[in-house]
Amino acid sequence: MIKFYHKLLIILTTITVVSFLILGFIVHNSIYTISVEHQKKELQKHAQQIISLHHNHNDRRIQSLAETYESN
């Protein structure tokens, strides 16, 4: 038979482990969401830059940007 304080210790340990797992999930999800939003904004900024260069018929600059993105 398990004594009362052993049961209490098991319950508290379980609650602590589950709480840390939930906290880790929330932090991971928040970081992922923030990084995805940042990447979307960066890609839209680059796309707008390329579109404006295309409208200005600046093909040489577009080619140099493509080479830069390819090397990165």
N, C-alpha and C positions, 0 to 999 in steps of 0.2 A: 504494500500500500504506500502510495506517495504521500509524504507529509504536506501539510498546508503550505509551508513556506517554499517547498519545491514546486508545487503547483503554481504558486504566485510568481516565482522566478521564471518558470517556463512561459507563463502568460505575458509577463512584462518583456521578456526577451523576444517573444513572437511579435508583440506590438511594436517594439523598437525596430526590429528587422523590417517589418512590413512598412512602417513609417519611413524608414530610410529608402526603401525601394520606391515608394510613392514619390518621395521628394526627388529622388534621382530621375524618375520619369518626367516629373514636371520641369525640372531644370533642363534636362535634355531636350524636351519638346520646345521650351522657350528659346534655347540657343539655336535650335534648328530653324524655328520660325523666323527669328531675327536674321539669321544668316541668309535664308532663302529670300527674304524681302530685300536685303541689301544687294544680293546678286541680281535680282530682278531690276532694281533701280539702276545698277551699273550697266546692265545689258541694254536697258532702254536708252540710257544716256549715250552709249556707244552707237546704238542703232540710229538715233537722231542725228548724231554727228556724221555718220556715213551717208544718211539720206540727204542731209544738207550739202555735203560734198558732191553727191551725185547730181543734185539740182543745179549746182554751180559748175558742172562739167569739169570737176577737178579729179580726173581719173588717176593721175600720177600719185596724188596724196592718198587716194583710196587704196591703191596698190601698196604703198608704203605702210599704211595701217594694217592691211592684210598680212604683210610679211611680219610686222611686229606682233600681231596676235598669233600668228603661226609659230613664232619662236617662243612665245610665252606659253 
